[in-house]
């Protein structure tokens, strides 16, 4: 299943994986639980806990896996969510291991940094 989204929040079950393709500049914010994040071509593996945020900085595939039941928000770069460029420039995400639909929370505002 492929899902194109704007800024949204998700709940992931333990071991559930969220996949990002070509999503450089997208920020993942951990709200609850523990998330393991790995990017193609990056030797770092990151663990995010509540309050942590990480902006994807490598092209290619990024996987975010819930080490335990977790909640996360995805923030699109301001220029992407405001100007709405082509679909190819938007984050492409697929959630693996999902039997029921993931229900996103209401979008939230992005403040320039």
C-alpha positions in Angstrom: 0.0 0.0 0.0 1.4 3.5 -0.9 0.1 6.5 0.9 0.8 10.1 -0.1 0.3 12.4 2.9 0.7 16.0 4.1 1.7 16.6 7.8 0.1 13.8 9.8 0.4 11.7 12.9 0.3 7.9 13.1 0.2 5.2 15.7 2.4 2.2 15.0 2.1 -1.2 16.6 5.3 -2.9 18.0 7.5 -4.0 15.0 5.3 -2.1 12.5 7.4 -0.3 9.8 6.9 2.9 8.0 8.8 3.3 4.7 9.9 6.6 3.2 11.3 6.8 -0.4 13.1 10.0 -1.5 11.8 12.0 1.4 14.9 14.2 2.2 13.8 17.1 4.4 10.9 15.3 6.0 11.0 15.4 9.8 9.9 12.5 12.0 8.8 13.4 15.5 8.4 10.7 18.2 5.5 11.5 20.4 5.2 8.1 22.3 7.2 4.9 22.5 10.5 4.2 20.7 11.3 4.4 17.0 14.3 2.9 15.2 15.2 4.9 12.1 17.7 3.9 9.4 18.5 5.6 6.1 20.0 4.0 3.0 23.6 5.1 2.7 23.9 6.3 6.3 26.0 4.3 8.8 23.9 5.8 11.7 21.0 4.0 13.2 18.9 6.2 15.4 16.5 5.5 18.2 14.0 8.3 18.8 12.1 8.6 22.1 9.3 11.0 23.0 10.3 14.5 22.2 13.0 13.5 19.7 12.8 14.7 16.1 15.0 13.9 13.1 15.0 15.4 9.7 15.8 12.9 6.9 19.0 13.9 5.3 19.8 11.0 2.8 18.1 10.3 -0.6 16.7 6.9 -1.1 15.0 4.5 1.4 14.4 5.3 5.0 12.7 2.8 7.4 11.1 3.8 10.7 10.3 0.8 12.9 8.4 0.9 16.2 10.4 -0.9 18.9 7.2 -0.8 21.0 3.8 0.7 20.5 4.6 4.3 19.3 3.1 7.5 17.9 4.9 9.8 15.5 4.2 12.8 13.4 5.6 13.5 10.0 6.4 17.1 9.1 6.8 18.0 5.4 9.3 20.8 4.5 7.5 24.2 4.4 8.1 24.7 0.7 6.7 21.2 -0.1 3.5 21.5 1.9 2.9 25.1 1.0 3.7 25.1 -2.7 2.5 21.6 -3.5 5.1 20.6 -6.2 4.8 17.5 -8.3 3.9 14.2 -6.7 7.5 13.0 -7.4 8.8 15.7 -5.0 6.4 14.7 -2.2 7.2 12.1 0.4 6.1 8.6 -0.7 5.3 6.4 2.2 4.3 2.8 2.6 3.3 1.1 5.8 4.1 -2.5 6.0 2.5 -5.1 8.2 -0.8 -3.2 8.4 -4.0 -5.1 8.3 -6.3 -2.2 9.2 -6.0 1.4 8.0 -3.8 3.8 9.8 -5.9 6.8 10.9 -3.9 10.1 10.7 -4.6 12.8 13.2 -5.5 16.3 12.1 -2.6 18.3 10.3 -0.7 20.8 12.4 1.1 24.0 11.5 4.8 24.1 10.6 6.8 27.1 11.9 9.8 28.2 9.9 13.1 27.7 11.9 
